[in-house]
């Protein structure tokens, strides 16, 4: 898995009334993340049924590239804010293509 493309699904639930703040915070991560050498795509989604829910769909050239992303200062700064704006911890799963 180290040298294979990795997909990330990250699901987050904003606290009631914090939906717009979470949306803006996540949007601010998009530009710098997409500029990272190992980023294939970084797509933000918001639920049409419950605006509190956000999902990131990301593809990285390798797990190493994802690990480098996780160490970026802008991502670390966002992570520090999550207890303030998210109703629960983010659910993050890693996926590997099989077909």
C-alpha positions in Angstrom: 0.0 0.0 0.0 3.0 2.3 0.5 3.5 3.0 -3.2 -0.1 2.7 -4.4 -2.7 5.4 -4.9 -4.7 5.9 -1.7 -8.3 7.3 -1.5 -9.5 9.1 1.6 -13.1 9.5 2.6 -13.5 12.0 5.5 -16.9 12.7 7.0 -17.5 15.5 9.4 -20.6 16.9 11.2 -20.6 20.6 12.1 -22.1 21.7 15.3 -25.5 23.2 14.9 -25.1 26.8 13.7 -21.4 26.2 12.7 -22.1 24.9 9.2 -20.9 28.0 7.4 -17.8 28.3 9.5 -16.9 24.6 8.9 -17.6 25.1 5.2 -15.3 28.1 5.0 -12.5 26.4 7.0 -12.7 23.4 4.7 -12.7 25.5 1.5 -9.6 27.3 2.8 -7.8 24.0 2.8 -8.6 23.2 -0.8 -6.2 25.4 -2.6 -3.1 24.6 -0.6 -3.9 20.9 -0.6 -4.5 20.7 -4.3 -1.1 22.4 -4.8 0.6 19.6 -3.0 2.7 17.4 -5.3 1.1 14.1 -4.2 -2.5 15.3 -4.4 -4.5 13.9 -7.3 -7.8 15.4 -6.2 -9.4 17.0 -3.1 -13.1 17.4 -3.4 -15.4 18.9 -0.8 -19.1 17.9 -0.6 -22.0 19.1 1.6 -25.0 17.0 2.2 -28.2 18.1 0.4 -30.3 16.5 3.1 -28.5 17.8 6.3 -26.3 20.8 5.8 -24.3 19.9 9.0 -22.6 17.0 7.1 -19.5 17.5 5.0 -17.4 14.9 3.1 -14.0 15.1 1.6 -13.1 12.7 -1.2 -9.4 12.7 -1.8 -6.9 10.7 -3.9 -3.2 10.7 -3.3 -0.4 9.2 -5.3 0.8 7.2 -2.2 0.3 6.8 1.5 3.6 8.7 1.9 2.1 11.7 0.1 -1.0 11.5 2.4 1.3 11.4 5.5 3.1 14.5 4.2 -0.2 16.2 3.8 -1.2 15.4 7.4 1.9 17.2 8.6 1.1 20.5 6.7 0.8 23.5 9.0 -2.6 24.6 7.5 -4.1 21.1 8.2 -2.7 21.0 11.7 -4.2 24.5 12.3 -7.6 23.2 11.1 -7.3 20.1 13.3 -6.9 22.3 16.4 -10.2 24.0 15.6 -12.2 20.8 15.2 -13.4 20.5 18.8 -14.8 24.0 18.6 -16.7 23.5 15.3 -17.4 19.8 14.9 -20.2 17.9 16.7 -18.1 14.7 16.8 -14.7 13.6 15.7 -14.2 13.3 12.0 -14.6 9.8 10.5 -11.7 9.2 8.2 -11.3 6.0 6.2 -8.5 5.0 3.8 -9.3 3.0 0.7 -7.2 1.2 -2.0 -8.6 0.5 -5.4 -8.9 -3.2 -6.3 -10.4 -3.0 -9.8 
